[in-house]
Amino acid sequence: MSLSYEPVHWTPHKKLYDRLILVFVLVYLLLFSVLNLWLHPQITAETLVIRATGTLAFLMLHVILSIGPLCRLNPRFLPLLYNRRHLGVSMFLIALVHGVFNLVQFHSLGNVDPLVSLFTSNMQYGSLARFPFQAPGFFALIILFLMAATSHDFWLKNLTPPIWKTLHMLVYAAYAMLVLHVMLGVIQLEKSPVLIGLIGLGMFTIISLHLAAAIRQLRTDTDRAAAGTGQQPLNNDFLYACELDDIPENRAKMLILNGQNIALFKYDGKLSAVHNLCKHQNGPLGEGKIIDGCITCPWHGYQYLPENGQSPPPFTEKVCTYDVQVEGTRVYVNPAPYPEGTPRPPAVYASPGAGDF
C-alpha cells in the first residue's frame, strides 16, 4: 500500500522481478533471432521482428494467465502475483511492436489507409480456411491496451473495483482472439504441425490450471460450508466455528457460516472476525497474517485493523465485521455481518497455563 499515487511504487522485489523480465525478454529475442537466422538465412529483418515479438508476447500471455491459478494451487507462487501487472504491461508493449510492424509490412505500401486495408484486403470472413486472421489479433491488441492503460491502482480506485475487475477479465476474450489469430495464421502461412501442437499444448495448460484451481476452491468452499452446517448455536445467534488450537497465532481460520465467507483471526490473546475478501481485488484475507497489528492481504499487501475491518488512515478500504465469543476452548461466530468498518470488541481468551506460577 502507498500513501499516494506514483507511476511505479518501486520496492526491492519489484526491481528484482523487473530485471528478470528484462533479462528474459532479451535472452528470448536473442535466441529466437539466432535460431531463425540459422534455419532461415533468407529471412528479412521485418519478418524476424514480427515473428520474434509475436511468439514472445503470446508466450508471456500464457505465463500471465497461469499465475492466478498457480497461486490458488500453491501459495509459493504468490510472489509472482505481486509483479503480474508489470509483466502484463511489458507483454502489451511487445505485442504493440508486433502489431505495428505487421501493419507497416503488409498494409502501408498501397493507397488505402493501413487500418482500412487491415479489414478489407481479405474479405473472406465466411471462410474458416481463408479467414482474415489479422483482424482478431487487432481487437485483442485493443483489449490488451485498455488493460495496460488502466493497470495502475489510480484506475482501480476511480473506476471502482467491480468495473475494473470486469474490464481486466476481458483478458480471456483477448486470449481466445489471439489463439484464433495465431492458429489461423499458422494454418494459412506456416502449415507447421509442431507450431499447431505447441498452441494446443498452451491452451491445454491454461485450461487445466484454471479447472484444477476451480475444483480445489469448490472443494474447499464445500468443506467449509459443510463444517458450518448443523452446528448447535451457542445462544440462537452464535455458531460453532472451531477450537482455539485450530487457529495459528497471527493467522486465520477461514469459515463459511450461513453463506458468509469469514476470516477468523487469532492475535495477542484475542479473536476477531472479518469478511474474507479484500476490497482491492477480492484477495483471500484469511490466507494472510497479522503484520504490525493489521490483517495483511497476501495478494498485494492491503491492510485492515482486525477490531473494525478498516484500513489504517489515511486509507479508506473497509470490510464487514462479525461478533466472536469463546467458551472454554470452543470458538463461536455470529454470521450476521455488521456494516463495513463497524468496530466490534474482540473476544479475549485465556492462554494455556495463564495464571500459573
Residue pairs with C-beta under 8 A, 6 or more apart in sequence:
1 300
1 301
1 302
1 303
1 311
1 315
2 9
2 153
3 314
5 152
5 153
5 154
7 152
8 14
13 79
13 82
13 83
14 82
14 83
14 86
17 79
17 80
17 82
17 83
17 86
17 87
18 83
18 86
21 83
21 86
21 87
21 90
25 56
25 90
25 94
28 52
28 56
28 59
29 52
29 53
29 56
32 51
32 52
32 55
32 56
33 48
33 52
36 43
36 48
36 51
36 52
37 43
37 48
46 101
46 104
46 105
47 105
49 97
49 98
49 101
50 98
50 101
50 102
50 105
53 94
53 95
53 97
53 98
53 101
54 95
54 98
54 182
56 94
57 91
57 92
57 94
57 95
57 98
58 178
58 182
58 202
60 87
60 90
60 91
60 94
61 91
61 171
61 174
61 175
61 178
62 202
62 205
62 206
63 87
64 84
64 87
64 88
64 91
64 171
65 171
65 172
65 175
65 206
66 205
66 206
66 209
67 77
67 80
67 81
67 84
68 81
68 210
68 213
69 209
69 210
69 212
69 213
69 214
70 77
70 80
70 209
70 213
71 77
71 78
71 80
71 81
71 299
72 213
72 216
72 217
73 209
73 212
73 213
73 216
75 287
75 298
78 298
78 299
81 299
81 300
82 299
82 300
85 151
88 144
88 147
88 148
88 151
89 148
89 151
91 144
92 141
92 144
92 145
92 147
92 148
93 148
95 141
95 144
96 141
96 145
99 137
99 138
99 141
102 134
102 137
103 114
103 115
103 118
104 114
106 117
106 121
106 134
107 114
107 115
107 117
107 118
107 121
108 114
110 117
112 120
112 121
118 134
118 135
118 138
119 132
119 135
121 132
122 130
122 132
123 132
124 130
124 131
124 132
125 131
125 132
128 184
129 187
129 188
130 188
131 184
133 180
133 181
133 184
133 185
133 188
134 181
134 185
136 177
136 178
136 180
136 181
137 177
137 178
137 181
137 182
139 174
139 177
140 173
140 174
140 175
140 177
140 178
140 181
143 170
143 171
143 173
143 174
143 177
144 171
144 174
146 167
146 170
147 167
147 168
147 170
147 171
147 174
149 155
150 156
150 159
150 164
150 167
150 168
155 164
156 164
156 280
156 281
159 167
161 279
161 280
161 281
161 282
165 281
165 282
175 206
179 199
179 203
182 199
183 196
183 199
186 192
186 195
186 196
186 199
187 196
221 256
224 254
224 255
224 256
225 256
225 259
227 255
227 256
228 239
228 241
228 255
228 256
228 257
228 258
228 335
231 239
231 240
231 257
232 240
233 239
234 240
234 325
234 327
234 332
237 323
237 334
237 336
238 323
238 325
238 332
238 333
238 334
239 257
239 258
239 332
239 333
239 334
239 335
240 330
240 331
240 332
241 253
241 255
241 257
241 262
241 264
241 324
241 331
241 332
241 333
242 253
242 255
242 264
242 331
243 329
243 330
243 331
244 266
244 326
244 329
244 330
244 331
244 349
245 329
246 253
246 331
247 253
247 264
247 265
247 266
247 271
247 331
248 266
249 266
249 267
250 265
250 266
250 267
250 289
250 290
250 291
251 265
251 266
251 289
251 290
252 263
252 264
252 265
252 266
252 285
252 286
252 287
252 288
252 289
252 295
253 263
253 264
253 266
253 286
254 261
254 262
254 263
254 264
254 276
254 284
254 286
254 287
255 261
255 262
255 263
255 264
255 333
256 262
257 333
257 335
258 335
258 336
259 335
260 275
260 322
260 335
260 337
261 275
261 276
261 277
262 273
262 274
262 275
262 276
262 286
262 322
262 333
262 335
263 273
263 274
263 275
263 276
263 284
263 285
263 286
263 295
264 271
264 272
264 273
264 286
264 324
264 331
264 333
265 271
265 272
265 273
265 274
265 290
265 295
265 306
267 290
267 293
267 306
269 348
269 349
269 350
269 351
270 306
270 346
270 347
270 348
270 349
271 324
271 326
271 331
271 346
271 347
271 348
271 349
272 306
272 307
272 321
272 324
272 344
272 346
272 347
273 321
273 322
273 323
273 324
273 333
274 285
274 295
274 304
274 306
274 309
274 319
274 320
274 321
274 322
275 285
275 309
275 319
275 320
275 321
275 337
275 340
276 284
276 285
276 286
277 283
277 284
277 285
277 319
278 284
278 285
278 297
278 299
278 300
278 302
278 317
278 319
279 302
279 317
279 318
279 319
280 297
280 299
280 300
280 302
280 317
281 299
281 300
283 297
283 298
283 299
283 300
283 302
284 297
284 298
284 299
285 295
285 297
285 304
285 319
287 298
288 295
288 296
288 297
288 298
289 295
289 296
289 298
290 296
290 306
291 303
292 303
293 305
294 303
294 304
294 305
294 306
294 312
295 303
295 304
295 305
295 306
296 302
296 303
297 303
302 311
302 315
302 317
303 311
303 312
303 315
304 310
304 311
304 317
304 318
304 319
305 311
305 312
306 346
307 321
307 343
307 344
307 345
307 346
308 321
308 341
308 342
308 343
308 344
309 318
309 319
309 320
309 321
309 340
309 341
309 342
310 317
310 318
310 341
311 317
311 318
318 340
318 341
319 340
319 341
320 337
320 338
320 339
320 340
320 342
321 337
321 338
321 341
321 342
321 343
321 344
322 333
322 334
322 335
322 336
322 337
322 338
322 344
323 333
323 334
323 336
323 338
323 344
324 331
324 332
324 333
324 334
324 344
324 346
324 347
325 331
325 332
325 333
325 334
325 347
326 332
326 347
326 348
326 349
331 347
338 344
